Amino acid sequence: MTIKYLYVLLFIIISTQLYAQPVDITNSLYETYDSYNETTLNKRRIKHQELVPLIKKYRNNSKFDVTNVGNSIEGRTLSLISIGRGETDVFLWSQMHGNEPTATQAIFDILNFLNSDDFKDEKEEIFKNLRLHFLPMLNPDGAEVFKRRNTLGVDINRDALRLQSPESKTLKRVRDSLSANFGFNLHDQSTYYNAERTNKPATISYLAPAYNYEKDINEVRGNAMKVIVFMNNIIQKYAPGQVGRYNDDFEPRAFGDNIQKWGTSTILIESGGYPGDVEKQQIRKLNYVSILSAIYTIAKGNYKDIALEDYEKIPENDRKLFDLKIEGISYELMGSEYILDLGIQRPEVDMEGHNDFWYSSRIIDQGDLSTYYGYKTFDATGYIIKSGKVYPNTVKSIKELNKLNPMELLKSGYTYIRVEQLEKNILNSPIPLHIISSTYKVPKFNLSVGKNPTFLLTKDQKIEKAVVNGFLIDLETGNSDFVNAMIYK
């Protein structure tokens, strides 16, 4: 055997040893996830009070160290949960923005995993090499009302220099006290981001933030990039093509950029959208697998051998997704016929108490949308838009709507129904027709950006489909992902 072939064989053996174990544990992590899922957290609108008993459980567990590291403006405790005895410190913080809780839930899944008796060899590798620190909810006041900013009205992620918010001061103090080697900055991003030039949502987006305007790459930032490449390779197995790379323009006020600058290899993870996953529970699972896999490769040290140039191969984030895209529909206006595409999104409206929501949809764009995509796309070639009518009979109360057949009403051209007695606590219509008061006057129909998308689709003068509050309904089969219509008073 020649020297050349011996060299190749040795390279293959070394490469196999470097990468085999993390990949193996990743498969097991994904397959056994349900064993560690923290079932008390199963929706996005979680609050600080729901975390208190979970944190108390770890405070009473000798494996963990739990420290009160600060308080929010409204006095809610900020807790740091630590485990491991290694010399490399890894600091993970989540929910800096109150309405971005996906990774917060994943953190408690990870803590359940770390507390279990499974994967003993892998966890020993982690614990002997790393000291892990979790700050699961940095902005509990924002989480209470499911809003991005804190009670001061400040975006904490733009307060790294001035440090006016107590939450910001806590994050800076903890980072400095740990002098963490790695930092995971955990966020949610809009579900309307897609992987560049594809129709796939950016379910997970990564970023190794720049530490200066020149976007230089030193060892600190380079290590973050390498770990991101590793995580991307993992996620591609479970959400192929659904990973994006966040814009790395330097933001001098942002914590991620500054923590990178201060010497901590910082990894931003943004949780986006996944088809049919409104509460982001599948994305939460991907966070769990991604973060634990990253922790393991940091513990093993084999991220160091990953090619830095592979970071740039991850497609950039784009923002060209709609909840519903309707293509090539015919629209008659002032005696002429036009062909339009419609891009529809479904913004959420929080209910009182900020525990649930309903949809108030809007047309976001119209015209030639050939460079855009939809979670659902409908080819409306040959269909003509027709406005809906008001049902001629006034219904006495919401309860009496049960006596009607909404599908038959839609087929007959009705999209509005009057109700005489409208209870104040009913915020949206449970049937696929808009409910209007006895005095409400329905405005003249026209397609316009910003308007609620409600209309009928006809072919050969037959009403075949309806769009009500941005939800497409097949009137022949009844197939739809309809959730709610509107109430107009």
Summary of the structure (lengths in Angstrom):
residues: 489
radius of gyration: 26.0
end to end distance: 85.3
largest distance: 91.5
contacts: 1625
relative contact order: 0.10
helix: 32%
strand: 28%
